[in-house]
Amino acid sequence: MAIRKDESAARPVTAAAAGVAVTTCAVVAGAAAVVPGRVSTGDGTWEYLWEYFWVLWLLLPGLAAAGLALAARPQWRRSAAVVAMVLAAQVCGHGLVAVRDWFNTSGASGGMRQTDLAWVVVLAAVVAMCGAVAGSVSMALLWREPATGWRALRPKKPAYMVAALVVAIGLPVAVASFTMAFRTVTMLGQFGLMYGLPWGGGIAVAAWLGRRGRTVALAAVTFSALLVGAEFGARTLISSW
């Protein structure tokens, strides 16, 4: 049975264990992300800040919910695994970007203690690792050994692979091109890790799934894109005031 089929992807016990693992990763990532960094303001006082986009606080509950669905609803496990994969990839990207941003913040402010910097960098790495583990577990549930050999690995919808490449590569370039403040190589990498690769990966997986799984994957990508669009819109509105 190949990945494109929508039949059960795992036994209930396996799905339950995977769901617990995904939910645990979401909880641990949330606990790590909620810890702020302490930065000197230059006048002898300290302020606390976070290096995460606010959409992360919506992705984490969504990832936890997908894990609970995996554990409690065996009939939903393939759909829940697709959603968990897309969200986990984004969580991983946010953690990786936060690692870089903490170093930038420390260098720009010049008032972050090395022990504080090391602490928040480790916590950001924990967020990234939790996302990577949750995504790997979700992908493992989706995989089915092809019954007809290597020929079954060909995507059912090749056009989705083209769309996935356009999103994964073209989206970061387009955003950086139209956003004056973000025309740097590092920002291209940031958009790729947080948006392009997770969304492109979700669309790519949809190429092998059946109708229901494909619909869920595309819906998860679309919903995530709407959340990110709302975030950028809110940021633009606030900055214009």
Stockholm file with secondary structure:
# STOCKHOLM 1.0

chainA/1-241         MAIRKDESAARPVTAAAAGVAVTTCAVVAGAAAVVPGRVSTGDGTWEYLWEYFWVLWLLLPGLAAAGLALAARPQWRRSAAVVAMVLAAQVCGHGLVAVRDWFNTSGASGGMRQTDLAWVVVLAAVVAMCGAVAGSVSMALLWREPATGWRALRPKKPAYMVAALVVAIGLPVAVASFTMAFRTVTMLGQFGLMYGLPWGGGIAVAAWLGRRGRTVALAAVTFSALLVGAEFGARTLISSW
#=GR chainA/1-241 SS CCTTCCSCCSCHHHHHHHHHHHHHHHHHHHHHHTSCEEEECSSSCEEEECCSCTTHHHHHHHHHHHHHHHHHCGGGHHHHHHHHHHHHHHHHHHHHHHHHHHHHHHHHHSCCCHHHHHHHHHHHHHHHHHHHHHHHHHHHHHCCCCTTGGGGGSCSCHHHHHHHHIIIIIHHHHHHHHCGGGCSHHHHHHHIIIIIHHHHHHHHHHTTSCHHHHHHHHHHHHHHHHHHHHHHHHHHHHHHC
#=GC SS_cons         CCTTCCSCCSCHHHHHHHHHHHHHHHHHHHHHHTSCEEEECSSSCEEEECCSCTTHHHHHHHHHHHHHHHHHCGGGHHHHHHHHHHHHHHHHHHHHHHHHHHHHHHHHHSCCCHHHHHHHHHHHHHHHHHHHHHHHHHHHHHCCCCTTGGGGGSCSCHHHHHHHHIIIIIHHHHHHHHCGGGCSHHHHHHHIIIIIHHHHHHHHHHTTSCHHHHHHHHHHHHHHHHHHHHHHHHHHHHHHC
//
